[in-house]
């Protein structure tokens, strides 16, 4: 599955889980959001490293 479809699937899955368990949607989504945040931070750091690299003389 692609990025947007995959995230929609995860979100729907977590809604169903939160309804069944009685927990909040925010609690159910926290692990997924934490993972996405870590991935975004890695991508951002990688992008910044490439953009701020000095070119050889």
CHARMM internal coordinates of N, CA and C (Angstrom, degrees):
IC EDIT
DIST 1 N 1 CA 1.4584
DIST 1 CA 1 C 1.5230
ANGL 1 N 1 CA 1 C 109.49
DIST 1 C 2 N 1.3038
ANGL 1 CA 1 C 2 N 115.43
DIHE 1 N 1 CA 1 C 2 N 146.88
DIST 2 N 2 CA 1.4490
ANGL 1 C 2 N 2 CA 120.60
DIHE 1 CA 1 C 2 N 2 CA 177.76
DIST 2 CA 2 C 1.5136
ANGL 2 N 2 CA 2 C 111.96
DIHE 1 C 2 N 2 CA 2 C -76.24
DIST 2 C 3 N 1.3168
ANGL 2 CA 2 C 3 N 116.80
DIHE 2 N 2 CA 2 C 3 N 173.89
DIST 3 N 3 CA 1.4639
ANGL 2 C 3 N 3 CA 122.40
DIHE 2 CA 2 C 3 N 3 CA -175.18
DIST 3 CA 3 C 1.5126
ANGL 3 N 3 CA 3 C 115.03
DIHE 2 C 3 N 3 CA 3 C -55.25
DIST 3 C 4 N 1.3238
ANGL 3 CA 3 C 4 N 117.37
DIHE 3 N 3 CA 3 C 4 N -55.50
DIST 4 N 4 CA 1.4641
ANGL 3 C 4 N 4 CA 120.32
DIHE 3 CA 3 C 4 N 4 CA -177.18
DIST 4 CA 4 C 1.5135
ANGL 4 N 4 CA 4 C 112.57
DIHE 3 C 4 N 4 CA 4 C -66.97
DIST 4 C 5 N 1.3215
ANGL 4 CA 4 C 5 N 116.70
DIHE 4 N 4 CA 4 C 5 N -41.48
DIST 5 N 5 CA 1.4584
ANGL 4 C 5 N 5 CA 120.79
DIHE 4 CA 4 C 5 N 5 CA 179.08
DIST 5 CA 5 C 1.5220
ANGL 5 N 5 CA 5 C 109.49
DIHE 4 C 5 N 5 CA 5 C -65.53
DIST 5 C 6 N 1.3141
ANGL 5 CA 5 C 6 N 116.83
DIHE 5 N 5 CA 5 C 6 N -41.72
DIST 6 N 6 CA 1.4583
ANGL 5 C 6 N 6 CA 120.91
DIHE 5 CA 5 C 6 N 6 CA 179.64
DIST 6 CA 6 C 1.5331
ANGL 6 N 6 CA 6 C 110.76
DIHE 5 C 6 N 6 CA 6 C -62.00
DIST 6 C 7 N 1.3298
ANGL 6 CA 6 C 7 N 117.38
DIHE 6 N 6 CA 6 C 7 N -44.18
DIST 7 N 7 CA 1.4602
ANGL 6 C 7 N 7 CA 120.49
DIHE 6 CA 6 C 7 N 7 CA 179.77
DIST 7 CA 7 C 1.5307
ANGL 7 N 7 CA 7 C 111.31
DIHE 6 C 7 N 7 CA 7 C -65.97
DIST 7 C 8 N 1.3256
ANGL 7 CA 7 C 8 N 117.29
DIHE 7 N 7 CA 7 C 8 N -37.41
DIST 8 N 8 CA 1.4619
ANGL 7 C 8 N 8 CA 120.15
DIHE 7 CA 7 C 8 N 8 CA 176.81
DIST 8 CA 8 C 1.5280
ANGL 8 N 8 CA 8 C 110.36
DIHE 7 C 8 N 8 CA 8 C -64.23
DIST 8 C 9 N 1.3242
ANGL 8 CA 8 C 9 N 116.46
DIHE 8 N 8 CA 8 C 9 N -40.39
DIST 9 N 9 CA 1.4567
ANGL 8 C 9 N 9 CA 120.67
DIHE 8 CA 8 C 9 N 9 CA 177.62
DIST 9 CA 9 C 1.5248
ANGL 9 N 9 CA 9 C 110.58
DIHE 8 C 9 N 9 CA 9 C -62.70
DIST 9 C 10 N 1.3355
ANGL 9 CA 9 C 10 N 117.45
DIHE 9 N 9 CA 9 C 10 N -47.52
DIST 10 N 10 CA 1.4614
ANGL 9 C 10 N 10 CA 120.59
DIHE 9 CA 9 C 10 N 10 CA 179.05
DIST 10 CA 10 C 1.5231
ANGL 10 N 10 CA 10 C 111.40
DIHE 9 C 10 N 10 CA 10 C -60.21
DIST 10 C 11 N 1.3058
ANGL 10 CA 10 C 11 N 116.24
DIHE 10 N 10 CA 10 C 11 N -41.45
DIST 11 N 11 CA 1.4579
ANGL 10 C 11 N 11 CA 120.68
DIHE 10 CA 10 C 11 N 11 CA 179.56
DIST 11 CA 11 C 1.5275
ANGL 11 N 11 CA 11 C 111.22
DIHE 10 C 11 N 11 CA 11 C -62.96
DIST 11 C 12 N 1.3272
ANGL 11 CA 11 C 12 N 117.15
DIHE 11 N 11 CA 11 C 12 N -46.46
DIST 12 N 12 CA 1.4614
ANGL 11 C 12 N 12 CA 121.06
DIHE 11 CA 11 C 12 N 12 CA 178.66
DIST 12 CA 12 C 1.5218
ANGL 12 N 12 CA 12 C 110.81
DIHE 11 C 12 N 12 CA 12 C -62.51
DIST 12 C 13 N 1.3185
ANGL 12 CA 12 C 13 N 116.42
DIHE 12 N 12 CA 12 C 13 N -41.25
DIST 13 N 13 CA 1.4619
ANGL 12 C 13 N 13 CA 121.32
DIHE 12 CA 12 C 13 N 13 CA 178.57
DIST 13 CA 13 C 1.5346
ANGL 13 N 13 CA 13 C 109.93
DIHE 12 C 13 N 13 CA 13 C -60.46
DIST 13 C 14 N 1.3347
ANGL 13 CA 13 C 14 N 116.52
DIHE 13 N 13 CA 13 C 14 N -44.73
DIST 14 N 14 CA 1.4613
ANGL 13 C 14 N 14 CA 120.42
DIHE 13 CA 13 C 14 N 14 CA -178.69
DIST 14 CA 14 C 1.5204
ANGL 14 N 14 CA 14 C 112.08
DIHE 13 C 14 N 14 CA 14 C -68.64
DIST 14 C 15 N 1.3283
ANGL 14 CA 14 C 15 N 117.86
DIHE 14 N 14 CA 14 C 15 N -33.09
DIST 15 N 15 CA 1.4687
ANGL 14 C 15 N 15 CA 120.21
DIHE 14 CA 14 C 15 N 15 CA 175.12
DIST 15 CA 15 C 1.5269
ANGL 15 N 15 CA 15 C 109.51
DIHE 14 C 15 N 15 CA 15 C -62.05
DIST 15 C 16 N 1.3191
ANGL 15 CA 15 C 16 N 116.15
DIHE 15 N 15 CA 15 C 16 N -46.90
DIST 16 N 16 CA 1.4680
ANGL 15 C 16 N 16 CA 120.22
DIHE 15 CA 15 C 16 N 16 CA 179.16
DIST 16 CA 16 C 1.5265
ANGL 16 N 16 CA 16 C 110.81
DIHE 15 C 16 N 16 CA 16 C -61.73
DIST 16 C 17 N 1.3186
ANGL 16 CA 16 C 17 N 117.08
DIHE 16 N 16 CA 16 C 17 N -43.62
DIST 17 N 17 CA 1.4655
ANGL 16 C 17 N 17 CA 120.89
DIHE 16 CA 16 C 17 N 17 CA 178.72
DIST 17 CA 17 C 1.5258
ANGL 17 N 17 CA 17 C 111.57
DIHE 16 C 17 N 17 CA 17 C -61.86
DIST 17 C 18 N 1.3371
ANGL 17 CA 17 C 18 N 116.30
DIHE 17 N 17 CA 17 C 18 N -42.87
DIST 18 N 18 CA 1.4692
ANGL 17 C 18 N 18 CA 119.17
DIHE 17 CA 17 C 18 N 18 CA -178.29
DIST 18 CA 18 C 1.5287
ANGL 18 N 18 CA 18 C 111.13
DIHE 17 C 18 N 18 CA 18 C -67.53
DIST 18 C 19 N 1.3216
ANGL 18 CA 18 C 19 N 117.81
DIHE 18 N 18 CA 18 C 19 N -35.68
DIST 19 N 19 CA 1.4635
ANGL 18 C 19 N 19 CA 120.85
DIHE 18 CA 18 C 19 N 19 CA 177.21
DIST 19 CA 19 C 1.5233
ANGL 19 N 19 CA 19 C 110.09
DIHE 18 C 19 N 19 CA 19 C -65.52
DIST 19 C 20 N 1.3241
ANGL 19 CA 19 C 20 N 116.24
DIHE 19 N 19 CA 19 C 20 N -44.18
DIST 20 N 20 CA 1.4618
ANGL 19 C 20 N 20 CA 120.23
DIHE 19 CA 19 C 20 N 20 CA -178.55
DIST 20 CA 20 C 1.5270
ANGL 20 N 20 CA 20 C 112.47
DIHE 19 C 20 N 20 CA 20 C -68.20
DIST 20 C 21 N 1.3135
ANGL 20 CA 20 C 21 N 117.28
DIHE 20 N 20 CA 20 C 21 N -38.89
DIST 21 N 21 CA 1.4652
ANGL 20 C 21 N 21 CA 120.25
DIHE 20 CA 20 C 21 N 21 CA -175.77
DIST 21 CA 21 C 1.5261
ANGL 21 N 21 CA 21 C 113.26
DIHE 20 C 21 N 21 CA 21 C -88.48
DIST 21 C 22 N 1.3321
ANGL 21 CA 21 C 22 N 116.66
DIHE 21 N 21 CA 21 C 22 N -17.12
DIST 22 N 22 CA 1.4583
ANGL 21 C 22 N 22 CA 120.18
DIHE 21 CA 21 C 22 N 22 CA -177.70
DIST 22 CA 22 C 1.5162
ANGL 22 N 22 CA 22 C 113.50
DIHE 21 C 22 N 22 CA 22 C 84.53
DIST 22 C 23 N 1.3197
ANGL 22 CA 22 C 23 N 117.34
DIHE 22 N 22 CA 22 C 23 N 2.63
DIST 23 N 23 CA 1.4685
ANGL 22 C 23 N 23 CA 119.94
DIHE 22 CA 22 C 23 N 23 CA 177.41
DIST 23 CA 23 C 1.5274
ANGL 23 N 23 CA 23 C 109.28
DIHE 22 C 23 N 23 CA 23 C -83.64
DIST 23 C 24 N 1.3259
ANGL 23 CA 23 C 24 N 114.56
DIHE 23 N 23 CA 23 C 24 N 168.41
DIST 24 N 24 CA 1.4624
ANGL 23 C 24 N 24 CA 118.16
DIHE 23 CA 23 C 24 N 24 CA 179.80
DIST 24 CA 24 C 1.5253
ANGL 24 N 24 CA 24 C 110.27
DIHE 23 C 24 N 24 CA 24 C -78.80
DIST 24 C 25 N 1.3058
ANGL 24 CA 24 C 25 N 115.45
DIHE 24 N 24 CA 24 C 25 N 157.92
DIST 25 N 25 CA 1.4626
ANGL 24 C 25 N 25 CA 121.50
DIHE 24 CA 24 C 25 N 25 CA 177.09
DIST 25 CA 25 C 1.5312
ANGL 25 N 25 CA 25 C 109.77
DIHE 24 C 25 N 25 CA 25 C -61.58
DIST 25 C 26 N 1.3390
ANGL 25 CA 25 C 26 N 116.62
DIHE 25 N 25 CA 25 C 26 N -39.53
DIST 26 N 26 CA 1.4595
ANGL 25 C 26 N 26 CA 120.74
DIHE 25 CA 25 C 26 N 26 CA 179.83
DIST 26 CA 26 C 1.5251
ANGL 26 N 26 CA 26 C 110.74
DIHE 25 C 26 N 26 CA 26 C -60.46
DIST 26 C 27 N 1.3464
ANGL 26 CA 26 C 27 N 117.11
DIHE 26 N 26 CA 26 C 27 N -42.63
DIST 27 N 27 CA 1.4626
ANGL 26 C 27 N 27 CA 120.23
DIHE 26 CA 26 C 27 N 27 CA 177.51
DIST 27 CA 27 C 1.5242
ANGL 27 N 27 CA 27 C 110.89
DIHE 26 C 27 N 27 CA 27 C -63.29
DIST 27 C 28 N 1.3247
ANGL 27 CA 27 C 28 N 115.93
DIHE 27 N 27 CA 27 C 28 N -42.85
DIST 28 N 28 CA 1.4624
ANGL 27 C 28 N 28 CA 120.66
DIHE 27 CA 27 C 28 N 28 CA -178.05
DIST 28 CA 28 C 1.5285
ANGL 28 N 28 CA 28 C 111.25
DIHE 27 C 28 N 28 CA 28 C -65.59
DIST 28 C 29 N 1.3184
ANGL 28 CA 28 C 29 N 118.04
DIHE 28 N 28 CA 28 C 29 N -35.76
DIST 29 N 29 CA 1.4642
ANGL 28 C 29 N 29 CA 122.14
DIHE 28 CA 28 C 29 N 29 CA -177.30
DIST 29 CA 29 C 1.5259
ANGL 29 N 29 CA 29 C 113.43
DIHE 28 C 29 N 29 CA 29 C -84.99
DIST 29 C 30 N 1.3273
ANGL 29 CA 29 C 30 N 118.65
DIHE 29 N 29 CA 29 C 30 N -12.96
DIST 30 N 30 CA 1.4635
ANGL 29 C 30 N 30 CA 121.02
DIHE 29 CA 29 C 30 N 30 CA -174.71
DIST 30 CA 30 C 1.5323
ANGL 30 N 30 CA 30 C 113.07
DIHE 29 C 30 N 30 CA 30 C -53.51
DIST 30 C 31 N 1.3456
ANGL 30 CA 30 C 31 N 120.56
DIHE 30 N 30 CA 30 C 31 N -49.11
DIST 31 N 31 CA 1.4717
ANGL 30 C 31 N 31 CA 118.39
DIHE 30 CA 30 C 31 N 31 CA 179.24
DIST 31 CA 31 C 1.5337
ANGL 31 N 31 CA 31 C 113.06
DIHE 30 C 31 N 31 CA 31 C -59.55
DIST 31 C 32 N 1.3255
ANGL 31 CA 31 C 32 N 116.82
DIHE 31 N 31 CA 31 C 32 N -39.64
DIST 32 N 32 CA 1.4697
ANGL 31 C 32 N 32 CA 120.17
DIHE 31 CA 31 C 32 N 32 CA 179.28
DIST 32 CA 32 C 1.5249
ANGL 32 N 32 CA 32 C 110.41
DIHE 31 C 32 N 32 CA 32 C -66.61
DIST 32 C 33 N 1.3292
ANGL 32 CA 32 C 33 N 117.18
DIHE 32 N 32 CA 32 C 33 N -44.37
DIST 33 N 33 CA 1.4629
ANGL 32 C 33 N 33 CA 120.41
DIHE 32 CA 32 C 33 N 33 CA 179.67
DIST 33 CA 33 C 1.5268
ANGL 33 N 33 CA 33 C 111.51
DIHE 32 C 33 N 33 CA 33 C -65.37
DIST 33 C 34 N 1.3282
ANGL 33 CA 33 C 34 N 116.26
DIHE 33 N 33 CA 33 C 34 N -38.30
DIST 34 N 34 CA 1.4715
ANGL 33 C 34 N 34 CA 119.19
DIHE 33 CA 33 C 34 N 34 CA 177.05
DIST 34 CA 34 C 1.5260
ANGL 34 N 34 CA 34 C 110.72
DIHE 33 C 34 N 34 CA 34 C -62.22
DIST 34 C 35 N 1.3209
ANGL 34 CA 34 C 35 N 116.67
DIHE 34 N 34 CA 34 C 35 N -42.83
DIST 35 N 35 CA 1.4698
ANGL 34 C 35 N 35 CA 120.45
DIHE 34 CA 34 C 35 N 35 CA 179.04
DIST 35 CA 35 C 1.5240
ANGL 35 N 35 CA 35 C 110.89
DIHE 34 C 35 N 35 CA 35 C -63.90
DIST 35 C 36 N 1.3285
ANGL 35 CA 35 C 36 N 117.07
DIHE 35 N 35 CA 35 C 36 N -44.74
DIST 36 N 36 CA 1.4622
ANGL 35 C 36 N 36 CA 120.29
DIHE 35 CA 35 C 36 N 36 CA 179.28
DIST 36 CA 36 C 1.5191
ANGL 36 N 36 CA 36 C 111.35
DIHE 35 C 36 N 36 CA 36 C -63.13
DIST 36 C 37 N 1.3236
ANGL 36 CA 36 C 37 N 116.89
DIHE 36 N 36 CA 36 C 37 N -37.77
DIST 37 N 37 CA 1.4661
ANGL 36 C 37 N 37 CA 120.90
DIHE 36 CA 36 C 37 N 37 CA 178.06
DIST 37 CA 37 C 1.5176
ANGL 37 N 37 CA 37 C 110.42
DIHE 36 C 37 N 37 CA 37 C -63.47
DIST 37 C 38 N 1.3423
ANGL 37 CA 37 C 38 N 117.19
DIHE 37 N 37 CA 37 C 38 N -44.66
DIST 38 N 38 CA 1.4714
ANGL 37 C 38 N 38 CA 120.06
DIHE 37 CA 37 C 38 N 38 CA 178.11
DIST 38 CA 38 C 1.5231
ANGL 38 N 38 CA 38 C 110.89
DIHE 37 C 38 N 38 CA 38 C -61.30
DIST 38 C 39 N 1.3208
ANGL 38 CA 38 C 39 N 117.06
DIHE 38 N 38 CA 38 C 39 N -43.28
DIST 39 N 39 CA 1.4643
ANGL 38 C 39 N 39 CA 120.54
DIHE 38 CA 38 C 39 N 39 CA -179.57
DIST 39 CA 39 C 1.5250
ANGL 39 N 39 CA 39 C 110.82
DIHE 38 C 39 N 39 CA 39 C -64.58
DIST 39 C 40 N 1.3304
ANGL 39 CA 39 C 40 N 116.89
DIHE 39 N 39 CA 39 C 40 N -41.18
DIST 40 N 40 CA 1.4684
ANGL 39 C 40 N 40 CA 120.67
DIHE 39 CA 39 C 40 N 40 CA 179.42
DIST 40 CA 40 C 1.5222
ANGL 40 N 40 CA 40 C 110.68
DIHE 39 C 40 N 40 CA 40 C -65.28
DIST 40 C 41 N 1.3306
ANGL 40 CA 40 C 41 N 116.95
DIHE 40 N 40 CA 40 C 41 N -38.84
DIST 41 N 41 CA 1.4604
ANGL 40 C 41 N 41 CA 120.04
DIHE 40 CA 40 C 41 N 41 CA 178.73
DIST 41 CA 41 C 1.5258
ANGL 41 N 41 CA 41 C 111.11
DIHE 40 C 41 N 41 CA 41 C -64.95
DIST 41 C 42 N 1.3356
ANGL 41 CA 41 C 42 N 117.25
DIHE 41 N 41 CA 41 C 42 N -40.09
DIST 42 N 42 CA 1.4669
ANGL 41 C 42 N 42 CA 120.76
DIHE 41 CA 41 C 42 N 42 CA 177.78
DIST 42 CA 42 C 1.5228
ANGL 42 N 42 CA 42 C 110.59
DIHE 41 C 42 N 42 CA 42 C -63.80
DIST 42 C 43 N 1.3338
ANGL 42 CA 42 C 43 N 116.65
DIHE 42 N 42 CA 42 C 43 N -44.40
DIST 43 N 43 CA 1.4657
ANGL 42 C 43 N 43 CA 119.96
DIHE 42 CA 42 C 43 N 43 CA 179.77
DIST 43 CA 43 C 1.5186
ANGL 43 N 43 CA 43 C 111.03
DIHE 42 C 43 N 43 CA 43 C -63.61
DIST 43 C 44 N 1.3255
ANGL 43 CA 43 C 44 N 115.88
DIHE 43 N 43 CA 43 C 44 N -41.87
DIST 44 N 44 CA 1.4580
ANGL 43 C 44 N 44 CA 120.20
DIHE 43 CA 43 C 44 N 44 CA 179.94
DIST 44 CA 44 C 1.5264
ANGL 44 N 44 CA 44 C 110.49
DIHE 43 C 44 N 44 CA 44 C -63.16
DIST 44 C 45 N 1.3262
ANGL 44 CA 44 C 45 N 116.92
DIHE 44 N 44 CA 44 C 45 N -45.14
DIST 45 N 45 CA 1.4702
ANGL 44 C 45 N 45 CA 120.43
DIHE 44 CA 44 C 45 N 45 CA 179.71
DIST 45 CA 45 C 1.5244
ANGL 45 N 45 CA 45 C 110.54
DIHE 44 C 45 N 45 CA 45 C -63.12
DIST 45 C 46 N 1.3229
ANGL 45 CA 45 C 46 N 116.76
DIHE 45 N 45 CA 45 C 46 N -41.64
DIST 46 N 46 CA 1.4622
ANGL 45 C 46 N 46 CA 120.89
DIHE 45 CA 45 C 46 N 46 CA 179.60
DIST 46 CA 46 C 1.5274
ANGL 46 N 46 CA 46 C 110.50
DIHE 45 C 46 N 46 CA 46 C -63.18
DIST 46 C 47 N 1.3200
ANGL 46 CA 46 C 47 N 116.66
DIHE 46 N 46 CA 46 C 47 N -43.80
DIST 47 N 47 CA 1.4621
ANGL 46 C 47 N 47 CA 121.59
DIHE 46 CA 46 C 47 N 47 CA 179.22
DIST 47 CA 47 C 1.5276
ANGL 47 N 47 CA 47 C 110.46
DIHE 46 C 47 N 47 CA 47 C -62.00
DIST 47 C 48 N 1.3317
ANGL 47 CA 47 C 48 N 116.11
DIHE 47 N 47 CA 47 C 48 N -45.67
DIST 48 N 48 CA 1.4583
ANGL 47 C 48 N 48 CA 119.60
DIHE 47 CA 47 C 48 N 48 CA -178.93
DIST 48 CA 48 C 1.5251
ANGL 48 N 48 CA 48 C 111.48
DIHE 47 C 48 N 48 CA 48 C -65.00
DIST 48 C 49 N 1.3415
ANGL 48 CA 48 C 49 N 117.00
DIHE 48 N 48 CA 48 C 49 N -37.77
DIST 49 N 49 CA 1.4770
ANGL 48 C 49 N 49 CA 118.86
DIHE 48 CA 48 C 49 N 49 CA 177.05
DIST 49 CA 49 C 1.5247
ANGL 49 N 49 CA 49 C 110.76
DIHE 48 C 49 N 49 CA 49 C -61.40
DIST 49 C 50 N 1.3225
ANGL 49 CA 49 C 50 N 116.01
DIHE 49 N 49 CA 49 C 50 N -42.54
DIST 50 N 50 CA 1.4743
ANGL 49 C 50 N 50 CA 118.93
DIHE 49 CA 49 C 50 N 50 CA -179.42
DIST 50 CA 50 C 1.5196
ANGL 50 N 50 CA 50 C 110.99
DIHE 49 C 50 N 50 CA 50 C -67.34
DIST 50 C 51 N 1.3140
ANGL 50 CA 50 C 51 N 117.32
DIHE 50 N 50 CA 50 C 51 N -37.87
DIST 51 N 51 CA 1.4783
ANGL 50 C 51 N 51 CA 120.71
DIHE 50 CA 50 C 51 N 51 CA -176.03
DIST 51 CA 51 C 1.5135
ANGL 51 N 51 CA 51 C 112.55
DIHE 50 C 51 N 51 CA 51 C -76.24
DIST 51 C 52 N 1.3118
ANGL 51 CA 51 C 52 N 117.35
DIHE 51 N 51 CA 51 C 52 N -24.25
DIST 52 N 52 CA 1.4787
ANGL 51 C 52 N 52 CA 118.92
DIHE 51 CA 51 C 52 N 52 CA -175.43
DIST 52 CA 52 C 1.5291
ANGL 52 N 52 CA 52 C 112.31
DIHE 51 C 52 N 52 CA 52 C -104.59
DIST 52 C 53 N 1.3429
ANGL 52 CA 52 C 53 N 116.42
DIHE 52 N 52 CA 52 C 53 N 2.61
DIST 53 N 53 CA 1.4691
ANGL 52 C 53 N 53 CA 120.43
DIHE 52 CA 52 C 53 N 53 CA 176.64
DIST 53 CA 53 C 1.5157
ANGL 53 N 53 CA 53 C 109.81
DIHE 52 C 53 N 53 CA 53 C -63.43
DIST 53 C 54 N 1.2989
ANGL 53 CA 53 C 54 N 116.55
DIHE 53 N 53 CA 53 C 54 N 138.88
DIST 54 N 54 CA 1.4662
ANGL 53 C 54 N 54 CA 118.81
DIHE 53 CA 53 C 54 N 54 CA 176.20
DIST 54 CA 54 C 1.5154
ANGL 54 N 54 CA 54 C 109.22
DIHE 53 C 54 N 54 CA 54 C -85.81
DIST 54 C 55 N 1.2777
ANGL 54 CA 54 C 55 N 115.73
DIHE 54 N 54 CA 54 C 55 N 144.49
DIST 55 N 55 CA 1.4584
ANGL 54 C 55 N 55 CA 121.81
DIHE 54 CA 54 C 55 N 55 CA 179.68
DIST 55 CA 55 C 1.5178
ANGL 55 N 55 CA 55 C 109.71
DIHE 54 C 55 N 55 CA 55 C -81.35
DIST 55 C 56 N 1.3348
ANGL 55 CA 55 C 56 N 117.16
DIHE 55 N 55 CA 55 C 56 N 144.77
DIST 56 N 56 CA 1.4713
ANGL 55 C 56 N 56 CA 118.99
DIHE 55 CA 55 C 56 N 56 CA 177.90
DIST 56 CA 56 C 1.5373
ANGL 56 N 56 CA 56 C 110.55
DIHE 55 C 56 N 56 CA 56 C -64.57
DIST 56 C 57 N 1.3044
ANGL 56 CA 56 C 57 N 115.64
DIHE 56 N 56 CA 56 C 57 N 151.86
DIST 57 N 57 CA 1.4820
ANGL 56 C 57 N 57 CA 120.77
DIHE 56 CA 56 C 57 N 57 CA 178.96
DIST 57 CA 57 C 1.4940
ANGL 57 N 57 CA 57 C 111.62
DIHE 56 C 57 N 57 CA 57 C -72.91
END
COOR INIT
IC SEED 1 N 1 CA 1 C
IC BUILD
